[in-house]
Amino acid sequence: MTCPEMADFSAWINLMPPSSGTLIVVGRVVTNGGDLQPKLTERIPQGINPQILILDLTIEQTGGPGTNDVAQRDVRFEKQASQGQHSTVEIYFEGEQCTSLEITEAH
């Protein structure tokens, strides 16, 4: 399976007070129905390099009524993270790497 169309992805660790450190990954993924929403989850187990966070992208049905429109839909992932904990995020869809993002830090 090929990766879905993805756009506007970015990743950063929010270190601004009062946050104790939150890794945030956001982007947009094209789906072909309003009831199909993208979701990012942390892969378990992770890879051998702790600096690289691996996320799995899935497209999930919401169960509600949907439209047949093809559109970009927002996706967001958050987790607690300390300064320097991760340097890169890799996003996979059905086992295929779709993108790799450098993680920045917001102070």
C-alpha positions as CSV (number, residue, x, y, z in Angstrom):
1,M,0.0,0.0,0.0
2,T,1.3,3.5,-0.8
3,C,1.2,6.3,1.6
4,P,-1.8,8.7,1.6
5,E,-1.2,12.2,0.4
6,M,0.2,14.2,3.4
7,A,0.9,17.9,3.8
8,D,2.0,20.6,6.3
9,F,3.6,18.2,8.8
10,S,5.7,19.6,11.6
11,A,7.0,18.4,15.0
12,W,8.3,20.2,18.0
13,I,8.7,19.9,21.8
14,N,6.9,22.6,23.6
15,L,9.1,23.7,26.5
16,M,7.4,27.0,27.2
17,P,6.2,27.3,30.9
18,P,4.1,26.0,32.4
19,S,4.6,22.9,30.2
20,S,7.1,20.3,31.5
21,G,7.7,19.3,27.9
22,T,5.2,18.1,25.3
23,L,6.1,16.6,21.9
24,I,3.5,17.8,19.3
25,V,3.2,16.4,15.8
26,V,0.6,18.0,13.4
27,G,-0.2,17.6,9.8
28,R,-2.9,17.0,7.2
29,V,-3.8,13.8,5.4
30,V,-6.1,13.3,2.4
31,T,-9.0,10.9,3.0
32,N,-11.9,10.1,0.6
33,G,-14.7,10.4,3.1
34,G,-15.8,12.7,6.0
35,D,-16.1,9.6,8.2
36,L,-12.5,8.6,7.6
37,Q,-10.1,10.3,10.0
38,P,-6.3,10.0,10.2
39,K,-4.8,9.0,13.5
40,L,-1.2,8.9,14.7
41,T,-0.1,6.4,17.4
42,E,3.2,5.6,18.9
43,R,4.6,2.3,17.6
44,I,5.2,-0.4,20.2
45,P,7.9,-1.5,20.3
46,Q,9.9,1.5,19.1
47,G,13.1,1.1,17.0
48,I,16.6,0.6,18.4
49,N,17.5,4.3,18.3
50,P,15.7,6.2,21.1
51,Q,16.3,9.5,19.4
52,I,13.9,8.5,16.6
53,L,10.2,8.4,17.6
54,I,8.2,6.1,15.3
55,L,4.6,6.8,14.7
56,D,2.0,4.7,12.8
57,L,-0.6,6.6,10.7
58,T,-3.9,4.9,10.3
59,I,-7.2,6.0,8.6
60,E,-10.1,5.1,10.9
61,Q,-13.8,5.2,10.4
62,T,-15.6,7.4,12.9
63,G,-18.8,5.4,12.8
64,G,-20.9,8.4,12.1
65,P,-22.4,9.5,8.9
66,G,-19.9,10.6,6.3
67,T,-19.6,12.5,3.1
68,N,-17.9,11.2,-0.1
69,D,-15.6,14.2,-0.3
70,V,-11.9,13.9,-0.9
71,A,-10.2,16.4,1.5
72,Q,-7.3,17.1,3.7
73,R,-8.1,16.2,7.4
74,D,-6.1,17.4,10.4
75,V,-4.1,14.9,12.5
76,R,-2.4,15.6,15.8
77,F,-0.2,13.5,18.2
78,E,1.0,14.6,21.6
79,K,3.1,13.0,24.3
80,Q,5.2,14.1,27.3
81,A,8.8,14.6,26.2
82,S,11.9,16.2,27.7
83,Q,14.3,18.5,26.0
84,G,16.5,16.5,23.6
85,Q,14.6,13.3,24.2
86,H,13.9,12.8,20.4
87,S,15.5,14.4,17.4
88,T,13.4,12.9,14.6
89,V,9.9,11.6,14.0
90,E,9.3,8.9,11.4
91,I,5.7,8.3,10.2
92,Y,4.7,5.0,8.7
93,F,1.6,3.8,6.9
94,E,1.0,0.1,6.7
95,G,4.7,-0.6,7.2
96,E,5.9,1.9,4.6
97,Q,7.8,5.0,5.8
98,C,6.0,8.1,4.5
99,T,8.0,10.9,6.0
100,S,10.7,11.9,8.4
101,L,10.6,15.1,10.4
102,E,13.2,16.9,12.4
103,I,11.9,17.9,15.8
104,T,12.4,21.5,16.9
105,E,12.1,23.0,20.3
106,A,9.9,25.9,21.4
107,H,11.2,27.8,24.4
